[in-house]
Amino acid sequence: MAEFTMELNDEQKEVRDWLHGFAADVIRPAAAEWDEREETPWPVIQEAAKVGIYSLDFYAQQYFDPTGLGIPMAMEELFWGDAGIALSIVGTGLAAVGVLANGTEEQIGTWIPQMYGDANDVKVAAFCSSEPDAGSDVASMRTRAVYDEAKDEWVLNGTKTWATNGGIANVHVVVAVVDPELGSKGHASFIVPPNTPGLSQGQKFKKHGIRASHTAEVVLEDVRVPGSCLLGGKEKLDERLARARERAKAGGERVKNAAMATFEASRPAVGAMAVGTARAAYEVALDYAKTREQFGRPIIDNQGVAFQLADMRTSIDAARLLVWRASWMAVNGKQFTAAEGSMSKLFASETAKKVTAQAVQILGGNGYTREYPVERMHRDAAIYTIFEGTSEIQRLVIARTLSGMSIR
Ligand SMILES: Cc1cc2nc3c(=O)[nH]c(=O)nc-3n(C[C@H](O)[C@H](O)[C@H](O)COP(=O)(O)OP(=O)(O)OC[C@H]3O[C@@H](n4cnc5c(N)ncnc54)[C@H](O)[C@@H]3O)c2cc1C
């Protein structure tokens, strides 16, 4: 087990500087354009693929970094560049983590490369769990997967919503109900391979922020996938369902479902994205406060402004520490006895919302215009308290973990 450290090693610093260079030179200059266009920034994803940032190898290297700091460091730098574009670059990772967490070695080897494509022909992937009537309440999911034993195929029907890269993905990972009696314990994850008949994109959402990231409904109508597309395989699913039925009979113990396993692994990473956006806005505000003069002196000369910047930086550093701790715990298999993963996501996302609002205020009228990036960062930051579990749901998870009670 790696010791917890608050300092990046030399190799990590090199990677961080390389990512920062890409974020500053390629992502940040393209941010306003793709925010306005509200489209997936394919050329930027392709640039990222060419230099090796958009690749399984890169993410695997960071994901398995024993210090746990690889992924948070990478997310912070990319999202410092721009949240919408960065989500277009890392969104595939959510689907990839779904396969890494639940798939067999063969499934990992077959599907993850097809999620990314290559630098000449980049592809993206989507993780589809949320539904119109199943957002925070994952257990009320209705998308159904029925096994056709004669053909060894699964048949999927339902409507997914809010899917990042939904409908434009080469590979979709879809969470569906296999045993409705078991609630969230009766869910399983499926790969829907490229060009599978019956899968289509529904509404594409026009959003408040992260507008360079594609978000859409995914409609599944008699989508047939081979038995081999069930993540983890049929034998493992049957064993898991049998255990869940036993526990249900005994009136018992909660078990994790497939979607929750994916969310748990990715929450500190979302916290790191929020840290990146917050840091970006704070830096713009600090520079502005030092140069903007009113009443014959820079506005930072007023405690009212300087103290805000002091608070902003303090919260950002505190958020990063929570994120790094949770990420180190996840990588080293430490038990989250106080829901430290949820804590990191909760604090970092609330920090991003607050800090970006403060940055708008410090820039005054300029902060409210699209001439300055803090307006976009403020819109972008609002997503962090919503996706991958809202702030209220994080508080619920933390409170339940601390109390051992099923607080509602
Ligand atoms: C841009 C974007 C990208 C997304 N990407 C994906 C993706 O790739 N894949 C995917 O599967 N999903 C994705 N999501 C979905 C996201 O995870 C959900 O929006 C989120 O889980 C909240 O669900 P909901 O929107 O249905 O809100 P609801 O669950 O309806 O919640 C509405 C409000 O009620 C509150 N609330 C609900 N229950 C409780 C409770 N028990 N106690 C206190 N408050 C409560 C919530 O906190 C929230 O404030 C994305 C969403 C967005 C907006």
The ligand as an ORCA input file, in Angstrom:
! r2SCAN-3c Opt
* xyz 0 1
  C     -25.002     17.370    -18.066
  C     -25.362     16.068    -17.437
  C     -24.640     14.934    -17.753
  C     -25.000     13.703    -17.209
  N     -24.327     12.562    -17.587
  C     -24.833     11.360    -17.223
  C     -24.295     10.164    -17.775
  O     -23.350     10.190    -18.578
  N     -24.885      8.986    -17.445
  C     -25.930      8.914    -16.580
  O     -26.408      7.816    -16.318
  N     -26.445     10.030    -16.006
  C     -25.932     11.240    -16.318
  N     -26.467     12.388    -15.787
  C     -27.609     12.275    -14.873
  C     -27.322     12.752    -13.457
  O     -26.530     11.828    -12.775
  C     -28.684     13.019    -12.799
  O     -29.184     14.217    -13.353
  C     -28.595     13.124    -11.297
  O     -28.324     11.870    -10.736
  C     -29.873     13.683    -10.670
  O     -31.005     13.020    -11.133
  P     -32.271     13.878    -11.644
  O     -31.748     14.877    -12.615
  O     -33.309     12.955    -12.084
  O     -32.748     14.714    -10.373
  P     -33.767     14.187     -9.250
  O     -33.320     12.876     -8.733
  O     -35.152     14.309     -9.767
  O     -33.535     15.290     -8.113
  C     -34.149     16.577     -8.148
  C     -33.781     17.298     -6.854
  O     -34.317     16.576     -5.723
  C     -33.283     16.262     -4.809
  N     -33.554     14.958     -4.174
  C     -33.920     13.804     -4.796
  N     -34.046     12.815     -3.877
  C     -33.721     13.359     -2.681
  C     -33.641     12.846     -1.341
  N     -33.891     11.571     -1.066
  N     -33.272     13.692     -0.357
  C     -32.978     15.001     -0.624
  N     -33.050     15.538     -1.872
  C     -33.406     14.727     -2.866
  C     -32.020     16.228     -5.656
  O     -30.854     16.401     -4.856
  C     -32.268     17.382     -6.612
  O     -31.914     18.577     -5.997
  C     -26.091     13.632    -16.295
  C     -26.794     14.798    -15.968
  C     -26.467     16.001    -16.541
  C     -27.285     17.208    -16.196
*
